[in-house]
Structure formats: structure tokens, C-alpha cells
Amino acid sequence: MDALLWIILAIALVIAEAFTATILIVFFAAGAAGAAIAAGLGASVLVQVIVFALVSGVSVAAVRPIVMRHARSALESGETPFGIEAIEGSRGTVVDEVGADHGMIKLDGELWQARAYDGNETFLPGEHVRVVKVRGATVLVWHDDLPDV
């Protein structure tokens, strides 16, 4: 019976982790799974609690730093960005006037929907702009007054 309670707790903790971005609760789920194994082997409740605490603590201390290091963006970790991260900071050319709610730019040979980063700005066709942020399939752009990186 104790093992079933630990398994239910582990499942509940995994579900709770799905609704957070902490990458922390899952380690307590691992502790609960360890306690369920201990309970299945016939350990006392005290030993189950100790196993829960040890597995949870060791998981947080040993595994979480590795997970968090890989969860950082390439720009934060000093690695070469790729995908959407590589687009931010890129230089594009305005194809269709870019304003607060419309526009199109050409970026590395591809057309992207664009909006002015500052809703009061307007960029005319032929102007060069820098991508400040990517939101879905739309890029937010600003004046190309930054040096090439």
C-alpha cells in the first residue's frame, strides 16, 4: 500500500512539473519513485522517507545544474546561436513598409512578417533594419545602426 501512495505522489509531482518551468519538482518525483521502490522491497516508513529525501536531494544537487546549463540560450552560454536565436540581431531589408501593425522584410533570402519594435516608427522599402526580437513568425525590427557582429 505504501508503494502505491509513493507512485501516486510521483505521478502528481510529474504532472505539477508540467505546469511549471522550474525543472525542480521532477526531482522530488524521482525521490518518490525511489521511496516506492523501497516500499516495494518492504522497507519501513522511516527508511522510505529517508530514501525520498536522499534521492530528491542528490537529484537536485547533481542533475539540476546540468539540466539548467543545457536549458540556457546559446547567447547566454556563449555558444553559436541557431534556429530562432540566430535570427535575432540579423540584418534585413524592408520589402513592404513596416509599421506598428504591418510590414515585410527580406532576411537571408526569406520573407518575414515584420513589425516596428517601437510602434511609432515606420520603415520604408529598401531600408536596412535589425531584428530585435522574434515573436512566432513575426520579427520586430529597429534601425540598422548597430555594427555587424
C-alpha positions in Angstrom: 0.0 0.0 0.0 2.9 2.4 0.8 4.4 1.8 -2.6 1.1 2.8 -4.3 1.0 6.1 -2.4 4.5 6.9 -3.4 3.7 6.1 -7.0 0.7 8.4 -6.9 2.8 11.1 -5.3 5.4 10.7 -8.1 2.8 10.9 -10.8 1.2 14.0 -9.2 4.6 15.7 -8.9 5.4 14.9 -12.6 2.1 16.5 -13.6 2.8 19.5 -11.4 6.2 19.9 -13.1 4.4 20.0 -16.5 2.7 23.2 -15.3 5.8 25.0 -14.2 9.1 26.0 -15.7 11.2 25.4 -12.7 12.7 22.0 -13.6 12.7 21.2 -9.9 9.6 19.4 -8.9 10.5 16.4 -11.2 13.5 15.6 -8.9 11.1 15.2 -6.0 9.1 12.8 -8.2 12.3 10.8 -8.6 12.6 10.7 -4.8 9.0 9.5 -4.6 9.8 6.8 -7.1 12.8 5.8 -5.1 10.7 5.6 -2.0 8.1 3.5 -3.9 10.9 1.0 -4.7 12.0 1.0 -1.1 8.4 0.4 0.0 8.0 -2.4 -2.6 11.1 -4.1 -1.1 9.5 -4.0 2.3 11.3 -1.0 3.9 9.8 0.7 6.9 8.2 4.1 6.5 11.2 5.8 8.1 13.5 4.2 5.5 11.1 5.2 2.7 11.2 8.9 3.9 15.0 8.8 4.1 15.2 7.3 0.6 12.8 10.0 -0.7 14.9 12.8 0.9 18.3 11.3 -0.3 17.2 10.7 -3.9 15.5 14.1 -4.1 18.5 15.9 -2.7 21.1 14.1 -4.7 19.0 14.6 -7.9 18.7 18.3 -7.2 22.3 18.7 -6.4 23.8 16.6 -9.1 21.4 16.7 -12.1 19.7 20.1 -12.0 22.9 22.1 -12.7 23.5 20.0 -15.8 19.9 20.4 -17.0 19.9 24.2 -16.3 23.2 24.6 -18.2 21.7 23.0 -21.2 18.4 24.9 -20.9 20.2 28.3 -21.2 20.0 30.0 -24.6 23.1 29.9 -26.8 23.6 33.7 -26.3 23.7 33.2 -22.5 26.0 30.3 -22.7 28.4 31.8 -25.3 27.7 29.1 -27.9 26.8 29.8 -31.5 23.1 30.5 -31.8 21.0 28.6 -34.2 17.3 28.5 -35.2 15.2 31.4 -34.0 18.1 32.6 -31.7 20.3 33.1 -34.8 17.7 35.4 -36.4 17.8 38.0 -33.5 20.4 40.6 -34.4 20.3 39.7 -38.1 20.2 42.4 -40.8 17.2 42.6 -43.2 15.9 44.8 -45.9 12.4 46.2 -45.9 10.3 44.9 -48.8 6.9 46.3 -47.8 6.5 49.3 -45.5 7.0 48.2 -41.8 4.9 49.9 -39.2 3.2 49.0 -35.9 0.8 46.5 -37.4 2.1 45.5 -40.9 5.2 45.0 -43.0 7.5 42.6 -44.6 11.3 42.3 -44.7 13.7 40.1 -46.6 16.1 38.2 -44.2 18.7 35.9 -45.6 16.7 35.4 -48.8 13.4 34.7 -46.9 10.4 36.9 -46.5 9.3 37.6 -42.9 6.4 39.4 -41.5 7.7 42.4 -39.6 6.6 45.0 -37.1 8.4 48.0 -35.8 9.8 47.4 -32.4 8.6 50.9 -31.4 5.1 51.2 -32.7 5.6 54.8 -33.6 8.4 54.1 -36.2 7.9 53.4 -39.9 10.5 51.8 -42.2 10.2 52.3 -45.9 11.1 49.7 -48.7 14.8 49.5 -49.3 15.8 50.5 -45.7 18.0 48.2 -43.7 16.8 47.1 -40.3 18.0 44.9 -37.5 15.9 42.1 -36.0 15.5 42.9 -32.3 13.1 40.1 -31.3 11.2 37.1 -32.9 7.6 36.5 -31.9 6.3 33.5 -33.7 6.6 34.1 -37.4 6.9 37.8 -37.0 10.1 39.8 -36.4 10.3 43.0 -34.5 12.8 45.4 -36.2 14.6 48.6 -35.4 17.1 50.9 -37.3 20.2 49.2 -38.5 22.5 51.4 -36.6 24.4 48.6 -34.9 27.7 47.3 -36.2 27.8 43.8 -37.8 28.5 41.1 -35.4 
